[in-house]
């Protein structure tokens, strides 16, 4: 009886102690991660987005010298004012603001100079800009294709090339690309978007190897659907590929995503995949069983076409 009693209490005790240890370990890691950006010059593109707002708030509290970029000056001012109001001014820095619109590529070189003039250097670059488009290939004009490529590819790489000499001369820096899972997985009706995400993924993967000799870290974070305050019926529409890419009910929380970026800056991990198991399985299936994957994707297109046919 004594052995049975001991066994009954031993298992839950070990489980409880293990949970406590892991909890304390995670708390310590979060604390160490926050000190990573203290006094660092951190640039965030599209800081007006849901994720950009969360990153700005988290890094500002962490003591970073923020450079917030966005395409609307009034909203940038409102964001900066909110950050200063909600924080302790004795341990934080007033954010610098730069108006940046990647859809206007002619203005980007001038903006690069303005960014470097803010503090004279950069420590961290977070590329968070993204333009989504969903439509059959034949219905999209080349003008839309070019705009998507400007925002998702040419804009980020132009900014990266513009600040790279400064990073190389200082032999330090961390470039972090927030990219969609569609940088690794193509989905029907998102050809232009997926193409832009594949292109920018390839660019920063190549850049990672080229700048490692200068002690510059390049990280990429591929995520699925990011939760927002409101989810439309269209976003939750069911299809074979929606499960892979959106998973609205299981999407990544913006706060969770921002904390993951903070941890990535601390750990200097090269690549992170923030996706549920079925999305990861789809990526492996694409590599190991391409014909099966293509068949499933085509079947999904046929199902959508059948559902949209008018009923006589």
VOBA-1610 file (N, C-alpha, C; in pm, whole numbers, padded with zeros to 5 digits, always signed):
BEGIN
Unk+00082-00121+00000Unk+00000+00000+00000Unk+00086+00126+00000Unk+00197+00121+00078Unk+00284+00238+00087Unk+00348+00269-00049Unk+00381+00162-00125Unk+00441+00182-00257Unk+00340+00248-00351Unk+00215+00200-00347Unk+00110+00255-00432Unk+00085+00402-00398Unk+00082+00432-00268Unk+00059+00570-00226Unk+00172+00661-00275Unk+00295+00613-00263Unk+00411+00690-00307Unk+00406+00714-00457Unk+00369+00612-00532Unk+00362+00623-00678Unk+00255+00721-00721Unk+00142+00717-00654Unk+00030+00807-00687Unk+00071+00952-00671Unk+00147+00984-00569Unk+00185+01124-00545Unk+00311+01164-00619Unk+00395+01068-00654Unk+00521+01100-00720Unk+00499+01160-00859Unk+00413+01096-00937Unk+00393+01140-01076Unk+00341+01284-01085Unk+00230+01318-01015Unk+00183+01458-01025Unk+00283+01558-00968Unk+00360+01515-00865Unk+00460+01606-00807Unk+00569+01638-00909Unk+00617+01534-00979Unk+00720+01554-01082Unk+00668+01641-01195Unk+00543+01614-01235Unk+00482+01694-01342Unk+00471+01841-01301Unk+00427+01864-01177Unk+00412+02000-01127Unk+00546+02072-01120Unk+00647+02005-01065Unk+00779+02065-01055Unk+00838+02096-01192Unk+00815+02005-01287Unk+00865+02027-01424Unk+00798+02148-01486Unk+00667+02160-01464Unk+00593+02276-01518Unk+00644+02406-01458Unk+00671+02405-01328Unk+00722+02524-01260Unk+00859+02563-01315Unk+00945+02463-01333Unk+01080+02490-01386Unk+01071+02550-01526Unk+00988+02492-01612Unk+00973+02544-01748Unk+00914+02685-01749Unk+00821+02710-01657Unk+00762+02843-01648Unk+00866+02947-01607Unk+00944+02915-01504Unk+01048+03006-01459Unk+01152+03029-01567Unk+01184+02921-01641Unk+01281+02931-01750Unk+01230+03024-01859Unk+01101+03013-01892Unk+01043+03099-01996Unk+01040+03245-01951Unk+01011+03266-01822Unk+01009+03403-01768Unk+01149+03465-01778Unk+01251+03387-01742Unk+01390+03436-01749Unk+01428+03468-01894Unk+01388+03379-01986Unk+01420+03402-02127Unk+01353+03529-02179Unk+01226+03551-02139Unk+01156+03671-02184Unk+01224+03796-02130Unk+01268+03788-02004Unk+01336+03903-01944Unk+01468+03931-02015Unk+01545+03826-02044Unk+01672+03842-02113Unk+01650+03895-02255Unk+01542+03846-02318Unk+01513+03890-02455Unk+01484+04040-02459Unk+01411+04091-02360Unk+01376+04233-02357Unk+01500+04321-02343Unk+01602+04272-02272Unk+01724+04350-02257Unk+01804+04353-02387Unk+01768+04267-02482Unk+01841+04259-02609Unk+01833+04389-02686Unk+01720+04458-02681Unk+01701+04579-02762Unk+01727+04707-02683Unk+01764+04697-02559Unk+01785+04817-02478Unk+01898+04902-02538Unk+01866+05028-02563Unk+01960+05124-02623Unk+01997+05093-02767Unk+01935+04994-02827Unk+01962+04959-02966Unk+01873+05044-03058Unk+01925+05077-03175Unk+01848+05149-03276Unk+01773+05046-03359Unk+01641+05048-03348Unk+01556+04946-03412Unk+01462+05013-03512Unk+01470+04970-03637Unk+01382+05020-03742Unk+01270+04919-03767Unk+01146+04966-03772Unk+01031+04881-03801Unk+00957+04939-03920Unk+00951+04865-04030Unk+00872+04911-04144Unk+00726+04874-04121Unk+00637+04951-04179Unk+00493+04932-04161Unk+00457+04914-04014Unk+00502+05007-03933Unk+00472+05002-03789Unk+00326+05032-03761Unk+00249+05072-03863Unk+00107+05102-03845Unk+00019+04977-03855Unk+00075+04866-03899Unk-00001+04743-03907Unk-00024+04686-03767Unk-00109+04584-03759Unk-00137+04521-03629Unk-00011+04468-03564Unk+00069+04394-03641Unk+00194+04341-03588Unk+00294+04452-03561Unk+00301+04552-03650Unk+00392+04664-03630Unk+00363+04738-03502Unk+00236+04757-03470Unk+00197+04821-03344Unk+00246+04742-03223Unk+00227+04610-03228Unk+00269+04526-03115Unk+00421+04528-03099Unk+00494+04524-03210Unk+00640+04529-03203Unk+00686+04664-03147Unk+00624+04771-03194Unk+00661+04904-03146Unk+00641+04915-02996Unk+00528+04864-02948Unk+00498+04871-02805Unk+00597+04788-02723Unk+00624+04666-02769Unk+00713+04576-02695Unk+00856+04628-02694Unk+00905+04673-02809Unk+01044+04720-02817Unk+01062+04855-02748Unk+00959+04938-02751Unk+00967+05067-02683Unk+00980+05047-02533Unk+00897+04958-02478Unk+00906+04928-02335Unk+01041+04867-02301Unk+01098+04792-02397Unk+01229+04730-02376Unk+01345+04826-02384Unk+01319+04954-02411Unk+01425+05054-02410Unk+01495+05074-02543Unk+01430+05034-02653Unk+01492+05052-02784Unk+01478+05196-02832Unk+01571+05237-02916Unk+01563+05366-02983Unk+01492+05341-03117Unk+01362+05360-03117Unk+01281+05319-03232Unk+01282+05420-03345Unk+01284+05366-03468Unk+01256+05442-03588Unk+01133+05376-03650Unk+01019+05444-03641Unk+00893+05387-03687Unk+00862+05438-03827Unk+00837+05345-03918Unk+00807+05380-04056Unk+00663+05345-04089Unk+00602+05426-04174Unk+00465+05401-04217Unk+00428+05499-04328Unk+00317+05473-04394Unk+00279+05556-04508Unk+00179+05666-04473Unk+00155+05687-04344Unk+00062+05792-04301Unk+00122+05867-04182Unk+00159+05994-04205Unk+00230+06070-04103Unk+00144+06094-03978Unk+00017+06125-03997Unk-00071+06151-03883Unk-00083+06027-03794Unk-00097+05912-03855Unk-00107+05788-03777Unk+00023+05755-03707Unk+00134+05786-03770Unk+00264+05765-03705Unk+00277+05853-03581Unk+00235+05978-03593Unk+00240+06068-03478Unk+00150+06019-03366Unk+00034+05969-03403Unk-00060+05917-03303Unk+00000+05795-03232Unk+00065+05706-03308Unk+00129+05589-03249Unk+00240+05629-03153Unk+00324+05722-03195Unk+00435+05766-03110Unk+00383+05831-02981Unk+00279+05911-02995Unk+00222+05976-02876Unk+00165+05872-02780Unk+00100+05771-02834Unk+00043+05666-02749Unk+00153+05587-02677Unk+00261+05559-02748Unk+00373+05486-02687Unk+00433+05566-02571Unk+00452+05695-02590Unk+00512+05778-02486Unk+00418+05795-02367Unk+00288+05801-02394Unk+00191+05817-02286Unk+00184+05693-02198Unk+00198+05577-02259Unk+00181+05451-02187Unk+00310+05396-02128Unk+00420+05470-02138Unk+00549+05418-02090Unk+00614+05515-01992Unk+00719+05467-01930Unk+00796+05548-01835Unk+00902+05626-01912Unk+00891+05759-01918Unk+00985+05838-01998Unk+01128+05835-01948Unk+01150+05789-01825Unk+01287+05787-01771Unk+01367+05667-01822Unk+01297+05566-01876Unk+01368+05446-01924Unk+01338+05417-02071Unk+01268+05508-02140Unk+01237+05489-02281Unk+01281+05611-02361Unk+01282+05596-02493Unk+01324+05703-02582Unk+01209+05742-02674Unk+01193+05871-02702Unk+01089+05913-02797Unk+01117+05853-02934Unk+01020+05788-02997Unk+01044+05727-03128Unk+01068+05832-03236Unk+01157+05798-03329Unk+01176+05880-03448Unk+01077+05830-03554Unk+01025+05922-03634Unk+00924+05886-03733Unk+00974+05914-03874Unk+00950+05818-03963Unk+00989+05833-04103Unk+00874+05785-04190Unk+00830+05871-04281Unk+00723+05832-04373Unk+00784+05749-04485Unk+00734+05627-04499Unk+00789+05533-04596Unk+00677+05459-04666Unk+00679+05463-04799Unk+00578+05393-04879Unk+00650+05318-04990Unk+00658+05186-04975Unk+00731+05106-05073Unk+00663+05103-05210Unk+00536+05142-05216Unk+00470+05147-05347Unk+00519+05266-05429Unk+00589+05361-05364Unk+00652+05474-05432Unk+00802+05453-05429Unk+00852+05371-05520Unk+00993+05330-05517Unk+01089+05447-05541Unk+01046+05550-05612Unk+01134+05662-05640Unk+01172+05738-05514Unk+01090+05730-05411Unk+01118+05803-05287Unk+01206+05725-05190Unk+01225+05595-05214Unk+01295+05510-05117Unk+01440+05552-05094Unk+01521+05581-05199Unk+01660+05622-05172Unk+01670+05743-05080Unk+01582+05842-05098Unk+01581+05959-05011Unk+01543+05921-04868Unk+01450+05827-04855Unk+01407+05782-04722Unk+01521+05709-04652Unk+01600+05633-04727Unk+01715+05562-04668Unk+01809+05663-04601Unk+01836+05773-04670Unk+01923+05877-04612Unk+01862+05935-04486Unk+01731+05957-04488Unk+01662+06012-04371Unk+01670+05915-04253Unk+01658+05786-04280Unk+01666+05685-04174Unk+01804+05685-04109Unk+01908+05690-04190Unk+02044+05687-04137Unk+02076+05815-04060Unk+02010+05926-04092Unk+02033+06052-04021Unk+01968+06054-03883Unk+01873+05964-03858Unk+01802+05964-03728Unk+01898+05945-03612Unk+01981+05842-03618Unk+02076+05814-03511Unk+02218+05795-03564Unk+02235+05800-03694Unk+02367+05781-03751Unk+02404+05636-03776Unk+02319+05545-03727Unk+02346+05402-03745Unk+02218+05323-03721Unk+02226+05195-03749Unk+02115+05102-03721Unk+02171+04976-03657Unk+02097+04921-03564Unk+02134+04793-03502Unk+02042+04681-03548Unk+01913+04711-03560Unk+01814+04609-03595Unk+01720+04664-03702Unk+01695+04583-03806Unk+01597+04617-03909Unk+01491+04510-03911Unk+01367+04549-03892Unk+01256+04455-03899Unk+01170+04490-04020Unk+01175+04403-04120Unk+01096+04423-04241Unk+00960+04358-04222Unk+00859+04442-04208Unk+00726+04395-04174Unk+00622+04431-04280Unk+00666+04497-04387Unk+00572+04544-04489Unk+00520+04428-04573Unk+00392+04438-04610Unk+00334+04332-04693Unk+00208+04384-04761Unk+00192+04346-04887Unk+00071+04378-04962Unk+00013+04249-05015Unk-00112+04222-04981Unk-00177+04097-05020Unk-00270+04120-05138Unk-00280+04019-05222Unk-00375+04022-05332Unk-00420+03879-05359Unk-00551+03863-05380Unk-00607+03730-05403Unk-00698+03737-05525Unk-00660+03667-05632Unk-00739+03666-05755Unk-00679+03566-05852Unk-00757+03518-05947Unk-00702+03431-06052Unk-00596+03507-06132Unk-00496+03435-06181Unk-00385+03497-06252Unk-00433+03582-06368Unk-00527+03532-06447Unk-00569+03603-06568Unk-00645+03732-06540Unk-00689+03751-06416Unk-00766+03872-06384Unk-00681+03983-06328Unk-00553+03957-06302Unk-00464+04059-06246Unk-00383+04127-06355Unk-00377+04258-06350Unk-00298+04333-06449Unk-00151+04332-06408Unk-00064+04359-06505Unk+00078+04368-06475Unk+00108+04485-06382Unk+00025+04586-06386Unk+00043+04700-06296Unk+00027+04658-06151Unk-00072+04575-06124Unk-00091+04524-05987Unk+00024+04433-05950Unk+00068+04348-06045Unk+00182+04261-06019Unk+00304+04343-05977Unk+00330+04450-06050Unk+00448+04533-06021Unk+00434+04601-05884Unk+00314+04647-05852Unk+00294+04714-05723Unk+00319+04617-05607Unk+00267+04496-05619Unk+00289+04394-05516Unk+00438+04363-05503Unk+00506+04350-05615Unk+00650+04321-05612Unk+00728+04439-05551Unk+00685+04562-05578Unk+00751+04679-05518Unk+00740+04676-05366Unk+00619+04653-05316Unk+00595+04656-05171Unk+00659+04537-05101Unk+00646+04419-05159Unk+00690+04297-05091Unk+00833+04256-05122Unk+00889+04305-05234Unk+01024+04262-05271Unk+01120+04379-05295Unk+01093+04460-05398Unk+01188+04564-05433Unk+01205+04668-05322Unk+01097+04701-05251Unk+01107+04796-05142Unk+01201+04749-05032Unk+01175+04630-04974Unk+01263+04580-04868Unk+01409+04564-04911Unk+01433+04513-05033Unk+01573+04491-05071Unk+01643+04623-05101Unk+01568+04724-05149Unk+01628+04856-05172Unk+01670+04919-05039Unk+01585+04907-04938Unk+01618+04958-04805Unk+01736+04881-04746Unk+01735+04749-04762Unk+01845+04666-04709Unk+01977+04704-04774Unk+01977+04722-04906Unk+02100+04760-04977Unk+02146+04899-04934Unk+02051+04987-04907Unk+02087+05123-04869Unk+02156+05133-04734Unk+02117+05049-04639Unk+02176+05057-04504Unk+02289+04955-04485Unk+02306+04865-04580Unk+02407+04759-04564Unk+02549+04812-04548Unk+02591+04914-04625Unk+02728+04965-04604Unk+02752+05011-04461Unk+02650+05072-04398Unk+02665+05116-04259Unk+02682+04997-04165Unk+02602+04892-04187Unk+02612+04772-04102Unk+02747+04705-04120Unk+02794+04696-04244Unk+02921+04629-04272Unk+03038+04707-04210Unk+03032+04839-04217Unk+03141+04921-04162Unk+03149+04907-04009Unk+03034+04884-03946Unk+03031+04869-03800Unk+03047+04722-03759Unk+03039+04631-03858Unk+03052+04487-03835Unk+02955+04438-03727Unk+02833+04483-03737Unk+02729+04438-03644Unk+02593+04471-03704Unk+02491+04403-03654Unk+02355+04430-03699Unk+02274+04304-03711Unk+02142+04321-03706Unk+02050+04207-03719Unk+01936+04249-03812Unk+01923+04177-03922Unk+01815+04201-04018Unk+01713+04090-04000Unk+01588+04129-03977Unk+01483+04031-03952Unk+01369+04051-04052Unk+01346+03950-04134Unk+01239+03954-04234Unk+01117+03881-04182Unk+01006+03953-04167Unk+00879+03890-04134Unk+00812+03852-04266Unk+00809+03725-04294Unk+00760+03678-04423Unk+00647+03578-04404Unk+00565+03565-04504Unk+00453+03472-04499Unk+00499+03329-04521Unk+00418+03235-04477Unk+00445+03094-04507Unk+00441+03071-04658Unk+00379+03165-04731Unk+00374+03153-04876Unk+00506+03190-04942Unk+00606+03220-04862Unk+00742+03229-04913Unk+00802+03091-04928Unk+00732+02991-04876Unk+00777+02852-04885Unk+00672+02760-04947Unk+00550+02810-04959Unk+00439+02725-05002Unk+00346+02805-05092Unk+00327+02758-05216Unk+00240+02832-05309Unk+00096+02788-05293Unk+00005+02884-05314Unk-00137+02860-05295Unk-00214+02918-05414Unk-00311+02846-05468Unk-00389+02898-05581Unk-00455+03032-05550Unk-00470+03113-05653Unk-00531+03245-05647Unk-00448+03347-05571Unk-00324+03313-05541Unk-00233+03406-05474Unk-00098+03405-05544Unk-00100+03389-05675Unk+00024+03372-05752Unk+00120+03490-05735Unk+00069+03612-05752Unk+00155+03730-05743Unk+00209+03747-05602Unk+00123+03730-05503Unk+00165+03743-05363Unk+00270+03638-05328Unk+00243+03512-05365Unk+00338+03405-05335Unk+00471+03426-05407Unk+00464+03475-05531Unk+00587+03501-05607Unk+00673+03606-05537Unk+00608+03713-05488Unk+00683+03818-05419Unk+00744+03766-05289Unk+00672+03679-05220Unk+00722+03625-05094Unk+00834+03523-05116Unk+00824+03446-05223Unk+00935+03355-05258Unk+01060+03436-05295Unk+01041+03545-05369Unk+01155+03626-05412Unk+01227+03689-05293Unk+01152+03749-05201Unk+01216+03815-05088Unk+01279+03713-04993Unk+01219+03594-04982Unk+01277+03487-04901Unk+01413+03446-04958Unk+01419+03429-05090Unk+01544+03388-05155Unk+01652+03494-05138Unk+01611+03621-05152Unk+01709+03730-05140Unk+01775+03730-05002Unk+01694+03723-04897Unk+01750+03730-04762Unk+01821+03601-04722Unk+01783+03489-04781Unk+01857+03365-04757Unk+01999+03377-04815Unk+02009+03437-04935Unk+02141+03460-04996Unk+02220+03563-04917Unk+02152+03670-04877Unk+02219+03776-04801Unk+02276+03723-04671Unk+02206+03631-04608Unk+02252+03574-04480Unk+02393+03519-04492Unk+02418+03443-04598Unk+02550+03382-04617Unk+02656+03487-04650Unk+02616+03590-04725Unk+02713+03691-04769Unk+02761+03780-04656Unk+02675+03810-04558Unk+02712+03907-04454Unk+02754+03841-04323Unk+02753+03709-04317Unk+02792+03642-04193Unk+02936+03676-04155Unk+03020+03696-04254Unk+03161+03729-04226Unk+03177+03863-04157Unk+03072+03948-04165Unk+03077+04078-04099Unk+03002+04078-03966Unk+02970+03959-03917Unk+02897+03944-03789Unk+02759+04007-03795Unk+02699+04006-03912Unk+02562+04054-03931Unk+02470+03933-03939Unk+02365+03931-03860Unk+02271+03820-03856Unk+02149+03851-03943Unk+02106+03753-04019Unk+01983+03765-04098Unk+01889+03653-04056Unk+01770+03691-04010Unk+01670+03592-03967Unk+01544+03609-04052Unk+01479+03498-04080Unk+01350+03502-04149Unk+01246+03431-04064Unk+01129+03492-04055Unk+01018+03434-03979Unk+00901+03414-04074Unk+00866+03290-04100Unk+00753+03258-04188Unk+00634+03221-04103Unk+00527+03296-04118Unk+00410+03277-04033Unk+00286+03249-04117Unk+00184+03196-04052Unk+00055+03178-04117Unk-00030+03302-04090Unk-00159+03285-04093Unk-00252+03396-04075Unk-00232+03463-03938Unk-00222+03597-03938Unk-00210+03672-03813Unk-00348+03720-03772Unk-00387+03690-03652Unk-00518+03730-03603Unk-00529+03881-03596Unk-00647+03931-03632Unk-00678+04073-03615Unk-00802+04084-03528Unk-00842+04205-03500Unk-00955+04226-03410Unk-01085+04177-03472Unk-01095+04183-03606Unk-01215+04138-03674Unk-01178+04041-03784Unk-01254+03936-03797Unk-01231+03835-03899Unk-01354+03825-03985Unk-01340+03847-04114Unk-01454+03846-04204Unk-01489+03704-04243Unk-01610+03690-04297Unk-01652+03560-04344Unk-01561+03510-04455Unk-01513+03603-04539Unk-01426+03562-04648Unk-01297+03503-04595Unk-01247+03560-04484Unk-01121+03510-04428Unk-01138+03373-04368Unk-01260+03338-04328Unk-01281+03209-04265Unk-01341+03108-04360Unk-01354+03146-04487Unk-01412+03055-04586Unk-01329+02928-04594Unk-01394+02818-04606Unk-01325+02690-04603Unk-01285+02648-04744Unk-01164+02598-04757Unk-01116+02538-04879Unk-00996+02452-04843Unk-00947+02376-04938Unk-00836+02286-04908Unk-00709+02360-04869Unk-00689+02480-04927Unk-00565+02552-04897Unk-00581+02657-04788Unk-00704+02698-04759Unk-00724+02793-04648Unk-00675+02732-04518Unk-00695+02603-04503Unk-00648+02533-04384Unk-00497+02544-04369Unk-00424+02542-04484Unk-00279+02549-04479Unk-00229+02688-04441Unk-00293+02793-04495Unk-00233+02925-04488Unk-00297+03018-04386Unk-00429+03007-04362Unk-00493+03104-04275Unk-00522+03051-04136Unk-00605+02947-04128Unk-00642+02891-03998Unk-00685+03003-03905Unk-00788+03077-03947Unk-00829+03197-03874Unk-00847+03172-03725Unk-00912+03059-03691Unk-00937+03032-03550Unk-00810+02990-03476Unk-00706+02949-03553Unk-00581+02905-03491Unk-00464+02992-03535Unk-00493+03111-03585Unk-00389+03199-03636Unk-00295+03247-03526Unk-00186+03311-03570Unk-00086+03360-03477Unk-00134+03491-03415Unk-00133+03499-03286Unk-00170+03622-03216Unk-00061+03727-03236Unk-00096+03853-03266Unk+00005+03958-03288Unk+00102+03974-03172Unk+00050+03966-03050Unk+00137+03978-02933Unk+00234+03861-02924Unk+00183+03741-02955Unk+00269+03622-02956Unk+00377+03637-03063Unk+00339+03691-03177Unk+00432+03710-03287Unk+00541+03810-03250Unk+00501+03921-03188Unk+00598+04023-03147Unk+00698+03966-03047Unk+00650+03886-02952Unk+00739+03823-02855Unk+00834+03725-02922Unk+00786+03657-03025Unk+00871+03563-03099Unk+00982+03638-03172Unk+00950+03754-03226Unk+01053+03835-03292Unk+01157+03882-03192Unk+01112+03921-03072Unk+01204+03963-02968Unk+01298+03848-02930Unk+01242+03728-02916Unk+01324+03612-02881Unk+01422+03578-02993Unk+01379+03599-03117Unk+01465+03572-03232Unk+01586+03666-03232Unk+01563+03791-03197Unk+01674+03886-03188Unk+01772+03845-03078Unk+01720+03786-02972Unk+01805+03743-02862Unk+01883+03616-02896Unk+01814+03519-02955Unk+01876+03390-02985Unk+01957+03391-03114Unk+01928+03489-03202Unk+01990+03500-03334Unk+01967+03375-03419Unk+01851+03316-03400Unk+01814+03200-03480Unk+01793+03244-03624Unk+01838+03162-03718Unk+01837+03201-03859Unk+01699+03191-03923Unk+01621+03092-03887Unk+01492+03071-03953Unk+01390+03018-03853Unk+01270+03078-03856Unk+01162+03038-03766Unk+01037+03017-03849Unk+00968+02908-03822Unk+00842+02879-03891Unk+00731+02880-03787Unk+00648+02984-03791Unk+00536+02996-03698Unk+00410+02946-03768Unk+00385+02817-03755Unk+00271+02757-03824Unk+00224+02636-03746Unk+00098+02602-03766Unk+00042+02482-03705Unk+00094+02360-03779Unk+00070+02244-03720Unk+00125+02120-03772Unk+00082+02091-03915Unk-00044+02123-03950Unk-00091+02091-04084Unk-00022+02177-04190Unk+00011+02302-04155Unk+00084+02388-04248Unk+00226+02338-04268Unk+00290+02296-04160Unk+00424+02240-04171Unk+00422+02112-04253Unk+00318+02030-04233Unk+00306+01907-04309Unk+00291+01936-04458Unk+00220+02043-04491Unk+00202+02080-04631Unk+00336+02117-04696Unk+00422+02186-04620Unk+00554+02223-04672Unk+00637+02098-04701Unk+00635+02003-04608Unk+00710+01878-04628Unk+00651+01797-04743Unk+00518+01798-04753Unk+00452+01724-04861Unk+00491+01783-04996Unk+00502+01915-05002Unk+00542+01981-05127Unk+00681+01936-05170Unk+00770+01913-05074Unk+00908+01872-05105Unk+00920+01722-05132Unk+00849+01642-05051Unk+00866+01496-05060Unk+00769+01430-05158Unk+00648+01485-05167Unk+00545+01426-05254Unk+00483+01535-05341Unk+00562+01594-05431Unk+00512+01708-05508Unk+00389+01677-05593Unk+00386+01560-05656Unk+00271+01527-05742Unk+00142+01519-05662Unk+00151+01460-05544Unk+00034+01452-05456Unk-00011+01591-05415Unk+00085+01675-05379Unk+00053+01812-05337Unk-00016+01888-05450Unk+00037+01878-05572Unk-00022+01948-05686Unk-00164+01899-05714Unk-00185+01769-05697Unk-00318+01712-05719Unk-00419+01767-05620Unk-00379+01776-05494Unk-00467+01829-05390Unk-00501+01975-05418Unk-00400+02054-05458Unk-00423+02194-05489Unk-00520+02210-05606Unk-00500+02130-05712Unk-00587+02138-05829Unk-00730+02096-05794Unk-00742+01995-05709Unk-00875+01951-05667Unk-00947+02062-05590Unk-00871+02136-05511Unk-00930+02246-05438Unk-00984+02354-05531Unk-00910+02383-05638Unk-00955+02481-05737Unk-01084+02434-05804Unk-01091+02306-05839Unk-01211+02252-05903Unk-01330+02259-05809Unk-01308+02235-05681Unk-01418+02242-05583Unk-01474+02383-05573Unk-01383+02481-05571Unk-01427+02621-05563Unk-01506+02658-05689Unk-01455+02615-05804Unk-01523+02646-05931Unk-01663+02584-05933Unk-01675+02462-05879Unk-01806+02394-05877Unk-01903+02466-05784Unk-01852+02515-05670Unk-01939+02584-05574Unk-01990+02718-05630Unk-01906+02781-05717Unk-01944+02911-05770Unk-02034+02904-05894Unk-02053+02784-05949Unk-02140+02769-06065Unk-02284+02795-06027Unk-02358+02871-06111Unk-02498+02899-06079Unk-02584+02773-06086Unk-02683+02765-06001Unk-02772+02650-05998Unk-02893+02679-06088Unk-02923+02590-06182Unk-03036+02609-06274Unk-03168+02591-06201
//
